[in-house]
Amino acid sequence: MGLLAVVGLALIVMYFAFPDFSNKLIMSGEASVGKVLAKVGILNGGTGSNSADPGPQQAHFTNIDGVVRVKKASSSTWVSANYTLALERNDIVQTSDEGIAKVVFADGTSYTVKPDSLIVIQENSINAAQETKVAVQVTTGTVDLATASLARGSKSQVQVGEAVASINADSAAQVMKDPRGDQAEILVKKGSADVQRRDQTVKLAEYEKVDFGNQSAQMIKSKEIRPPFLIAPRDVDTVPVDMKSKEVTLSWGPVEGVRSYHVKVSKNKFFTGSPVLDQKDWPTLEMRVKGLDPGVYFWEVYSSGDDGKESVASVRNSFTVVPKGENNSGILLELDPLVQHGHVIEVRGRTEQGARVMVNGQEVAMVSSEGKFSHFTNPLPTGENLITITAQNAKGGVNTKQQTITIQ
C-alpha cells in the first residue's frame, strides 16, 4: 500500500509538472484500447473516432450452426469455422446444406450466410479519415446482409455475377445466386441500394428487386410483396400445451394486397427434410396446429399475392412445446445473476430434483441431485438479447422466466 501511494503521488506530480506529456500519454493509451476493439468489430470505426489504424481490418463469426468451412487466402486447405478465427481479405466462407453462419465486419455490417452458400471477402478496410469499405462476393447460394450507421464516405458493397450493389447505411438486403443456373437477384428489405451492372444502374427502395442472368442484357426491376410480421409464438417462446390435443396457435400480422399465406413448421432450423406443416393458400391470420409433441419447433410465413407469387420468408421464430400442468407456476425455478463471458452468457440457478431445464430452446446438459444447474449460451449478437429459461417436471409442471441482457 505504501508503494502504491508513492507511485500515485509521483504520477500526480508528473501530471502537474509536465501536463502536455501526460495528456499525450493518456490519449495514447485510450487510442490503443480503441484500436483493439475496432479490430474485432466491437467498436465501430465509422463513428469518426481515431480508434482504428488505417489499413485492412478483420471480420469475425458471431454465429455458427452446422457445418461451416473457411479457406484462408494464405492456404489451400479448408478448416472448420470457429469464433476465434479472424477473417481477412480474399478468405472464403462456405456453408453446407445444413450450415449457417453470421459474419460481422469492423464497420458493423453483418452477413448471414444461408445453407449451401459460398462467399469471398473482397475488402474490409479503413482509411486515415476513418472511412470504411466492405465488399463481399456471393459466388453461390443466399446471404442476408445488414449495414450499420456508416460514416460519410464509407462503402458497403456486395457483388453477385457482374452486378455490384452499394448498400446504403441502416439498410438490409437479400442476395441470391442460383448454383444450378446463371440467375441472380438482389432484394432490398430495408433502406435502399444502388445496383450497377455493365452500363446500367438501378436504384432500389424497400422490397424492390432486380433479377438478371449471365445472358441478360438488362436487369429487370420489380416490386415485391412484404412477408408478414410474426406475432405468436414469439422467438424462443415456451408454449405449454394440453397433451390431448397438443395444439399450438400461430398468429401473424396482415400484409396489404395479400390473397393468402404460406405457413411452414419444422423441427429442423434449416427446414430441410420432411416438414411438420407446409400449408399453402391459408386465408386467415391465425392457424391452429395440432399434434405437436414436446420439443423445439421453427416456423415462418410467406405472403401470397393474387398472381400466386410469394414473398421472401418472414423472420424465422422458434418455440418450445412443453406439457401443460395443472399448476404451471408450482415448480421451483430460482435464477442467479447472469454471468457474461464476452458474447457468451452463463445461466445458473436451481430447480426441483429431476426436473428438465431449457435455455433458449437448448436443454441444460445436467441438473444436479440438488436441482442446481449451469448452462453456457451460444454466442449472442451485439445489442439487447432475451434469454428464456424453462423448468419442467415429470408431472407436467412448468415455470418459465425471461431475462434481458445487452451485449456491447
N, C-alpha and C positions, 0 to 999 in steps of 0.2 A: 504493500500500500504506500509505503514511503517513497519507493522508487517511482511508482505511478504519479504520485504528487509532484515529484521533482520534474518528471518528463512533462507533465501538464503545465507546470509553471514555466518551463523552458519554451514550450510551444506558444504560450500566451505572450511571453517577452518577445519571441521572434516575430509574432504576428504584428505587434505594435512597432517593433524596431525596423522590420522590413515588410511593410504592407503589400507592396507590389509583388514581390517574390512569393509571399504567402498566398495571395489571391490566385496567382498563376498555378501554384502547386495544387490548390483545391480544385480549380476548374479542370486541371489535367486529370485529376482522379475521377471527377464526375464524368468527364468525357470518355475515359477508359471504360467505366462501367456501362455507360450508354452504348458504346460500340459493341461490347459483348452481347448486350440484349438485342441490339439491332441485327446482329449476325444471325441469330436464331429466330428472328421474326417476332420476338416479344415486344420490342419497341419499334414503332413504325417510323422508319427514317424519313418518310414523306411528310412529316409534320413540320418540317422546316428546321428541326433541331440539328446541331452539329454532332450527331450521335453515331454516325457510321462513316467508316473510311470509304472514300471513293474507290470504285472498282467492283469486281464480282462479289456477289452475296451468295448465301446458302439458303436452300429451302429444306423443309423437314416434314416428315409424316406426322399427322396428328390423329389419324385413324387408319387401322389396318385390319381387314377382315378377310378370311380365306387366304388363298394363295396369291401373293403379290411378289414379283421379282424386279430386280434392278440390275441394269448393266451400266457400270461406270464408264465414262468416256475414256478413262485410262486403262480399261481392262477389256478383255474379250470374253469373259465368263459372266454368267448370271449369278446373283446372290439373292437370298431371301431378304425382303424388306424388313426393317426394324426401326424403332423410334429414335435410335441414336445415329442412324445412317444419314449423313448430310448429302443433299442433292445439289449438283452443280451443273454448269453449262455442258450440254451435249450428253448428259446422263439420260438413260431410257428407263421408263417405268412401264411394266406390263402386268395386267391382272388376268387371272384365269377366268373360266366361265362361272366360277363361284368365288370370285375375289373382288374386293372393292377397297379403294384407298383414298385418303384425303391428304393433299399436299398443300402446305401454306408457305407463301413466299415472304420475303422481308418487308414488302410494302403492304402486306395484309391480304393480298389476292389469294384465293383458295381454289383449288381444283379437286373435284370429287371424280375420281376415275372409276367408271362403272365396270361391271364384269366384261371380260373378253375384249379389253381395250389396250391400246399402246400409245404412249405419248413420249415426246422428246423435248427436254428443256433446252430451248434455244438461247435464252438470255435471262439473266437475273442480276442486275447491276444497279449501281447508284453513282451519280457524278458529284462533282465538287459543290454544285448548287443544291444537293440533296434531292435531285430529280431521279425517280426510279424508272427502270424499264424491265418489264417482264414479258417474255414471249415464249409460247409453248406451241408445238406442232402436234396435232392429233392425227396419227397415222391410220389407226383403225379404231372402231368402237364409238363409245359415247362418253362425254365428260360434261359435268355441270360445273360452272365457274362463277365466282362472285368477286367483285372488286371492292376495295375499301375506299375511304375518302382520300383519293390520290392527290398529291401535291401538284400545283400548277406546273405544267411541263412534263409530268410523268406519263408513261405509256404502259398499257396492259394489252397485249395482243395475243391472238390465237390464230394459228394457221391450219387450214384444212384444204388439201389439194392445192390449187392455185390461188385460193382466196385467203386474204388476211383481214381479220376483224379486229378493229380497235375498240375495245370495250371501255366506255366512259366510267367515271367514278361512281361508286354506290350503285352498281348495276349487276345483273345476273343474266347468264345465258346458258343455253344447252347447245353443244356442238356434236354432230354425228357424222361419221364416215363409215359407210357400209363396207364391211370387209369382203363381202361376196360380190360386190359390183363397184361401179365408179361413182355412185350417187352420194352427195353430201348435203348437209343442211346446217344452218345456223339460226337458232331461235332466241330472241331476247325475251326473258321473263320479267325483267325489272330494269328500269332505266333506259339506256339507249346505247347504240353502237353504230359504227361506220364500217361497212364491208367493201373491200376493194378487190377486184379480180380482173386481170388484164386491163382494159381501158374503161371498165365500168365501176362506179361507186354507188352503193345503195345505203341509205340511212334507215335504220331500224328503230322503232319505238317498242313499247311493251307489247308482247305477244304478236310481233311481226316476225316473219321468217323469210329466208331466201333458200332456194333449192338450186342445185346445179350438178352437172356431171362433167367428166373429162371431155366429152364430145359436145357439151352445150356451149353455144356461142355466148349466151347471156344468162345471168342469174334471174330467177323468177321469184318475185316478191309476193307474199300472200299474208292475209290477216288470219291469225289462229284464234280459236275459242279458248277460254281460260279453263283450267281444271277447277273443281270445287274446293272449298276450304273444309277440311275435316273437323267436325265438332266433337263427336264422342264415338268410341273411347279416345281420349287424348293419348299422346305418345307416352309409352311406358306406364299406362294406367293398369291397375289391378281391378278385375271385374269379378265379384262374387256372383255365382250363378246357381240356380236350382238344379240339382243333379238329375231331376226327372226330365226336364225339357232341355237343359244345357243350352239355354237361349241367351244370345247377346244382341243388343240393339245397336246398329250402326247408324250414325246420322251425319249429314254434311250440309253445307250452305248452298243456296241456289246460285245459278250462273245464268245471266241474261242470254236469251236466244238459244237455249239448250232444249233439245227434244227429250232426251233421256240420259241415263248414266250407266256406266260400265263399272261394276264392283268386283274387286278381286280380294280374296282372303287366302293366305298361305301360311304354312308352318315354317317355310324357308324364307329367310330375309332377302334372298336373291330372286324369289318367285320362280325357281327352277323346279322341274318335276311336276307331279300332279297337284293342282291347287285344291284347297279345301272348298273354295267357291269361285266361280267365274261366271258372273251373271251380267249379260248384256241387256240393253233396252229396258232398264229399270226406270219406271216413270216418276217415282216419288223421291223425297229427300231423306227417307228412312227405310231401313231394311232390318228385319229380324232374322238372325241366322241361328238355326237350331243344330243340336248335335255336336257342340264344341266341347271336347273333353278337356280336363285341366291341362294347362300348358301355355306356351307363348305363341302368339299369332301375330301376323303382319297383314295390314290392309291398306288399299289405295283405291281411288276412284277416278275415272275418266269422264269428261263431258262429251256427249254425242250431239252433233248438230243435225239439222233437218236433212242434210245430204248424207248422213251416216258417218261423216268424218269425225274422228275422235281427237280430243286434246292430248297433250302430254299428260303423264301421270301426275296426280296430286302428290303432296308430301306423303311419304310412307310412314304410317304410325304403327307402333307395336302395342299389344296389350296382353296381359296375363290372366287367364281364366283360372279361378280357384273355386272350390266348393263353397256354397253359401251355408253358414252355420246358423243356429238359432240365435246366437248372440255373437256377432262378428267382432265386437269390441271386447269380448271376455278374455281373449288370450293376451298374455303378458307380452309387451314389447317396449323395452326401455333402450334408449339410444344415448351413447356418449357423444361428446362434441366431435364433429368431423375433423379428421386429420388430413391436411393437404401435403402431398408429396409432388410438387410441380403440377402437372396436369392430371395426376392420379390421386383419387381420394380414398382414404381408408375409413371404412364404416365399421364401428364397433358397437356392441350392445349386448342385451340379454333378453331371452325369451323363455318359454316353457321347455322343460326337458322333453326331447324327442320331436320338437317342432321343426318345420322346414322354414327357411328364411330365403327370400329372394330380394336382390338389389338390382333395380332397373332391368328386371326380366331375367337376371342371371342368378342361379341358385348358389347359395353360400356352400362351400365345399364341406365344412364341418361345423357342427354345433356341439359344444362340449356337454358332458353329463350334467353340468350346472346350468346349461342353457346359454352359455356365453358364446359369442361368435365374432369373427373379424373377417372383413372382405375388402379387397382392393378393386376399384372400378377400372374399366378400360380408360385410357387417356381421354380426357374431356376437352372440348374445344374452348378457346378463349371466349369469355363472356359469362352470362348467367346460365347456370345449369340446374335442373331439377332432379333430385335423387329420390326415388321411391323405394321404400323398404317395406316388405310384407312378410308377416309371420303367419303360419298356418299349422294347426294341429290336426291329429287324426280324426277328431270329431267334426271337422269342418269349420271350426272357429278361425276367424281371420281378423288380423289387425294390421292396418296399413298406415304408415306415416310418411310424410314428404318433407324434405329439407332442400333449401336453395343455397347454392354456393357459387361465388363468382371467381372465375379463373382469369387472372390478369397476365 
